[in-house]
Amino acid sequence: MSFLSPIDLRILDDWQRDLPLTERPFATMAAALDCDEETLLADLARLRAAGTMARVGATCRPNTVGVSTLAALAVPEWRIEDVAQIVGAEPGVNHSYLREHDWNIWFVATAADADELAAMLARIEMQSGLRVLRLPLKRAFNVDLGFRMAGPRHALSLDQPADTSVLQPADRKLLQRLTEGLPLVSEPFAALGAEFGLGAQEVIARIKALLAARIITRIGVIVRHRALGWRSNAMVVWKLPDARIAAAGQALVRQPGVTLCYERHGTPDWDHTLFCMVHAKSRAEAAGVIADAAALPELSGAERQVLFSVRCFKQTGAQIDHRPARTPEAAE
């Protein structure tokens, strides 16, 4: 991890959400940080170049604008690099990780529609010669990976459904640009709006509407947790009867140290359908969080598997429009 100044730490910890929705949001942030706007913009550009910050932008709720799935491949060890390149070459793959399991390359694939998603997965199968395990989202308990990095671990808030009735035809392209990241200029919403023939206030009004509808889950600084020392990260999957999953998911959301939680459709090859993520700075810390979760009454007797992340191949904003992302981000 590169050197971080006190202002860097505050940027990365305090501004992961609630970016000021004003024509000059960075000036408002700078005032709160006791620095000037020019200094803040330079710091943000440096953090992005160093890989500790992915972007200043938005994260979108899965399957509200585009469609997505979690997927996995069981790759022989000698083919991991080759297959990872095949997976990562798809613009619609926005996250790709090597995990400790027979199903070892895991990725999230997002597309504008179901046909485009199916075609992408078929290309991966054809080029790799391997079958893709598809595990689409069934129910979200919390899908907002934004947590404070300093101080004690806190519980998440329980997810609420999105209101897709507010979507307008131009929103898809706007959301795509927001997931790629705002331009780091004094008036980013004006710069963004100029691409679509909109004024800054029109862009801000659409963002506010999409936030209120929970289609945008948050807008702010999107950090790279691994680059900031959170390297012992595990995907924990639980096997429970359908009737117990709702209570178990809600209990996991309330467990400090759990950073994501959702239910996925299972397959004959994968019957652990309740997923949660644990981000930690050491295996011991992660193991403690997992042990505390396993002790919850709602998870009593549940079989579990723990898949630690070994390597991040790719991490970018989601692909929700019919075009490749304009500026692909390097993996952590």
For each residue, the residues with C-beta under 8 A, 3 or more apart:
1: 4 52 227 228 229
2: 50 52
3:
4: 1 8 9 12 52
5: 8 9 43
6: 9 10
7: 10 11 33 35 40 43
8: 4 5 11 12 43 47 52
9: 4 5 6 12 13 150
10: 6 7 13 14 15 33
11: 7 8 14 15 29 33 40 43 44 47 53 221
12: 4 8 9 15 16 47 52 53 149 221 223 228
13: 9 10 16 148 149 150
14: 10 11 32
15: 10 11 12 18 19 29 220 221
16: 12 13 146 147 148 218 220 221 222 223
17: 146 218 219 220
18: 15 218 219 220
19: 15 25 29 56 219 220 221
20: 25 28 29
21: 25 204 207 208 219
22: 25 27 28 204
23: 187 189 190 200 201 204
24: 27 28 37 186 187
25: 19 20 21 22 28 29 188 189
26: 29 30 37 40 41 44 184 186 188
27: 22 24 30 31 37 186
28: 20 22 24 25 31 32
29: 11 15 19 20 25 26 32 33 40
30: 26 27 33 35 36 37 39 40
31: 27 28 34
32: 14 28 29
33: 7 10 11 29 30 40
34: 31
35: 7 30 39 40 43
36: 30 39 40
37: 24 26 27 30 40 41 186
38: 41 42
39: 30 35 36 42 43
40: 7 11 26 29 30 33 35 36 37 43 44
41: 26 37 38 44 45 184 185 186
42: 38 39 45 46
43: 5 7 8 11 35 39 40 46 47
44: 11 26 40 41 47 48 53 56 184 221
45: 41 42 48 49 184
46: 42 43 49 50
47: 8 11 12 43 44 50 52 53
48: 44 45 51 53 54 55 184
49: 45 46
50: 2 46 47 53 227
51: 48 224 227 330 332
52: 1 2 4 8 12 47 223 224 227 228
53: 11 12 44 47 48 50 56 221 222 223 224
54: 48 181 222 223 224 315 316 317 329
55: 48 180 181 182 222 317 329
56: 19 44 53 181 182 184 188 220 221 222
57: 178 179 180 181 182 219 222 317
58: 175 178 179 207 216 217 218 219
59: 144 145 146 179 216 217 218 219 222 317 318
60: 64 65 175 178 179 215 216 217 318 320
61: 64 140 143 162 214 215 216 217
62: 68 110 137 140 143 318
63: 66 67 68 136 137
64: 60 61 162 164 167 215
65: 60 167 171 172 175 215 320
66: 63 110 111 112 113 172 318 319 320 321
67: 63 110 111 112 113 114 117
68: 62 63 108 109 110 111 117 136 137 318
69: 108 109 117 121 134 135 136 137
70: 106 107 108 135 136 137 264 275
71: 106 107 108 109 121 132 133 134 135
72: 103 104 105 106 107 132 133 135 270
73: 83 87 103 104 105 124 128 130 131 132 133
74: 102 103 104 130 131 133
75: 79 80 83 104 105 128 130
76: 79 80
77: 80
78:
79: 75 76 82 83
80: 75 76 77 83 84 98 104 105
81: 84 85
82: 79 85 86
83: 73 75 79 80 86 87 105 128 130
84: 80 81 87 88 96 98 105 313
85: 81 82 88 89
86: 82 83 89 90 124 127 128
87: 73 83 84 90 93 96 105 107 124 128 313 314
88: 84 85 93 96 313 314 331
89: 85 86
90: 86 87 93 109 120 123 124
91: 319 324 325 328
92: 109 110 111 116 117 120 319
93: 87 88 90 96 107 108 109 120 314 319
94: 108 109 110 314 315 316 317 318 319
95: 107 108 312 314 315 316
96: 84 87 88 93 105 106 107 108 312 313 314 315 331
97: 105 106 107 309 310 311 312 313
98: 80 84 104 105 106 309 310 311 312 313
99: 103 104 105 106 235 307 308 309 310
100: 104 307 308 310
101: 104 305 307
102: 74
103: 72 73 74 99 106 133 270
104: 72 73 74 75 80 98 99 100 101
105: 72 73 75 80 83 84 87 96 97 98 99 313
106: 70 71 72 96 97 98 99 103 235 307
107: 70 71 72 87 93 95 96 97 314
108: 68 69 70 71 93 94 95 96 318
109: 68 69 71 90 92 93 94 117 120 121
110: 62 66 67 68 92 94 117 318 319 320
111: 66 67 68 92 114 116 117 120 319 320
112: 66 67 116 172 319 320 321 322
113: 66 67 116 117
114: 67 111 117 118
115: 118 119
116: 92 111 112 113 119 120 322
117: 67 68 69 92 109 110 111 113 114 120 121
118: 114 115 121 122
119: 115 116 122 123
120: 90 92 93 109 111 116 117 123 124
121: 69 71 109 117 118 124 125 132 134
122: 118 119 125 126
123: 90 119 120 126 127
124: 73 86 87 90 120 121 127 128 132
125: 121 122 128 129 130 131 132
126: 122 123 129
127: 86 123 124
128: 73 75 83 86 87 124 125
129: 125 126
130: 73 74 75 83 125
131: 73 74 125
132: 71 72 73 121 124 125
133: 71 72 73 74 103 267 269 270
134: 69 71 121 267
135: 69 70 71 72 264 265 266 267 270
136: 63 68 69 70 264 265
137: 62 63 68 69 70 140 143 262 263 264 265
138: 262 263 264 265 273
139: 245 246 249 262 263
140: 61 62 137 143 159 262 263
141: 156 158 159 249 250 252 253 261 262 263
142: 156 157 158 159 253 260 261 262
143: 61 62 137 140 159 217 260 262
144: 59 156 157 159 217 218 260
145: 59 225 259 260 277
146: 16 17 59 218 220
147: 16 153 154 156 259 279
148: 13 16 151 154
149: 12 13 223 225 228 230
150: 9 13
151: 148
152: 256
153: 147 256 257 289
154: 147 148 256
155: 253 254 255 256 258
156: 141 142 144 147 253 254 258 259 261
157: 142 144 253
158: 141 142 250 253
159: 140 141 142 143 144 253
160: 214
161: 214
162: 61 64 213 214 215
163: 166 213 214 215
164: 64 167 213 215
165: 213
166: 163 209 210 212 213 215
167: 64 65 164 171 213 215
168: 171 206
169: 172
170: 173 174 196 206
171: 65 167 168 174 175 206 210 215
172: 65 66 112 169 175 176 320 321
173: 170 176 177 196 321
174: 170 171 177 178 192 196 203 206 207
175: 58 60 65 171 172 178 179 210 215 216 320 321
176: 172 173 179 180 319 320 321 323 325
177: 173 174 180 192 195 326
178: 57 58 60 174 175 181 182 192 207 216 219
179: 57 58 59 60 175 176 317 318 320 325
180: 55 57 176 177 317 325 326 327
181: 54 55 56 57 178 222 317 327
182: 55 56 57 178 188 189 192
183: 188 191 192
184: 26 41 44 45 48 56 188
185: 41 188 191
186: 24 26 27 37 41
187: 23 24 190 191 200
188: 25 26 56 182 183 184 185 191 192
189: 23 25 182 192 193 200 203 204 207
190: 23 187 193 194 199 200 203
191: 183 185 187 188 194 195
192: 174 177 178 182 183 188 189 195 196 203
193: 189 190 196 197 198 199 200 202 203
194: 190 191 197 198
195: 177 191 192
196: 170 173 174 192 193 203
197: 193 194
198: 193 194 202 203 206
199: 190 193 202 203
200: 23 187 189 190 193 203 204
201: 23 204 205
202: 193 198 199 205 206
203: 174 189 190 192 193 196 198 199 200 206 207
204: 21 22 23 189 200 201 207 208
205: 201 202 208 209
206: 168 170 171 174 198 202 203 209 210
207: 21 58 174 178 189 203 204 210 211 216 219
208: 21 204 205 211 212
209: 166 205 206 212 213
210: 166 171 175 206 207 213 215 216
211: 207 208 214 215 216 219
212: 166 208 209
213: 162 163 164 165 166 167 209 210
214: 61 160 161 162 163 211 217
215: 60 61 64 65 162 163 164 166 167 171 175 210 211
216: 58 59 60 61 175 178 207 210 211 219
217: 58 59 60 61 143 144 214
218: 16 17 18 58 59 144 146
219: 17 18 19 21 57 58 59 178 207 211 216
220: 15 16 17 18 19 56 146
221: 11 12 15 16 19 44 53 56
222: 16 53 54 55 56 57 59 181 317
223: 12 16 52 53 54 149 227 228
224: 51 52 53 54 227 228 315 332
225: 145 149 228 230 233 279 332
226: 230 231 233 309 312 332
227: 1 50 51 52 223 224 332
228: 1 12 52 149 223 224 225
229: 1 281
230: 149 225 226 233 279 280 281
231: 226 281
232: 280 281 282 283 285 286 308
233: 225 226 230 277 278 279 280 286 308 309
234: 277 278 280 286 290 306 307 308 309
235: 99 106 275 276 277 306 307 309
236: 275 276 277 278 290 293 304 305 306 307
237: 272 273 274 275 304 305 307
238: 248 272 273 274 275 276 299 302 303 304
239: 271 272 273 274 302 303 304
240: 244 245 248 273 274 299 302
241: 244 245
242: 245
243:
244: 240 241 247 248 298 302
245: 139 240 241 242 248 249 263 273 274
246: 139 249 250
247: 244 250 251 298
248: 238 240 244 245 251 252 274 296 298 299 302
249: 139 141 245 246 252 253 261 262 263 274
250: 141 158 246 247 253 254 298
251: 247 248 254 255 296 297 298 299
252: 141 248 249 255 258 261 274 276 293 296 299
253: 141 142 155 156 157 158 159 249 250 258 261
254: 155 156 250 251
255: 155 251 252 258 289 292 293 296
256: 152 153 154 155 289 292
257: 153 278 280 285 288 289 292 293
258: 155 156 252 253 255 261 276 277 278 289 293
259: 145 147 156 276 277 278 279
260: 142 143 144 145 275 276 277
261: 141 142 156 249 252 253 258 274 275 276 277
262: 137 138 139 140 141 142 143 249 275 276
263: 137 138 139 140 141 245 249 273 274 275
264: 70 135 136 137 138 273 275
265: 135 136 137 138 273
266: 135 270 271 272 273
267: 133 134 135 270 271
268: 271
269: 133
270: 72 103 133 135 266 267 273
271: 239 266 267 268
272: 237 238 239 266 275 303 304 305
273: 138 237 238 239 240 245 263 264 265 266 270
274: 237 238 239 240 245 248 249 252 261 263 302
275: 70 235 236 237 238 260 261 262 263 264 272
276: 235 236 238 252 258 259 260 261 262 293
277: 145 233 234 235 236 258 259 260 261
278: 233 234 236 257 258 259 286 289 290 293
279: 147 225 230 233 259
280: 230 232 233 234 257 283 285 286 289
281: 229 230 231 232 285
282: 232 285 286
283: 232 280 286 287 308
284: 287 288
285: 232 257 280 281 282 288 289
286: 232 233 234 278 280 282 283 289 290 308
287: 283 284 290 291
288: 257 284 285 291 292
289: 153 255 256 257 258 278 280 285 286 292 293
290: 234 236 278 286 287 293 294 304 306
291: 287 288 294 295
292: 255 256 257 288 289 295 296
293: 236 252 255 257 258 276 278 289 290 296 299
294: 290 291 299 302 304
295: 291 292 299
296: 248 251 252 255 292 293 299 300
297: 251 300
298: 244 247 248 250 251
299: 238 240 248 251 252 293 294 295 296 302
300: 296 297
301:
302: 238 239 240 244 248 274 294 299
303: 238 239 272
304: 236 237 238 239 272 290 294
305: 101 236 237 272
306: 234 235 236 290
307: 99 100 101 106 234 235 236 237
308: 99 100 232 233 234 283 286
309: 97 98 99 226 233 234 235 312
310: 97 98 99 100
311: 97 98
312: 95 96 97 98 226 309 315 331 332
313: 84 87 88 96 97 98 105 331
314: 87 88 93 94 95 96 107 331
315: 54 94 95 96 224 312 329 331 332
316: 54 94 95 325 328 329
317: 54 55 57 59 94 179 180 181 222 325 329
318: 59 60 62 66 68 94 108 110 179
319: 66 91 92 93 94 110 111 112 176 324 325
320: 60 65 66 110 111 112 172 175 176 179
321: 66 112 172 173 175 176
322: 112 116
323: 176
324: 91 319 328
325: 91 176 179 180 316 317 319 328
326: 177 180
327: 180 181
328: 91 316 324 325
329: 54 55 315 316 317
330: 51
331: 88 96 312 313 314 315
332: 51 224 225 226 227 312 315
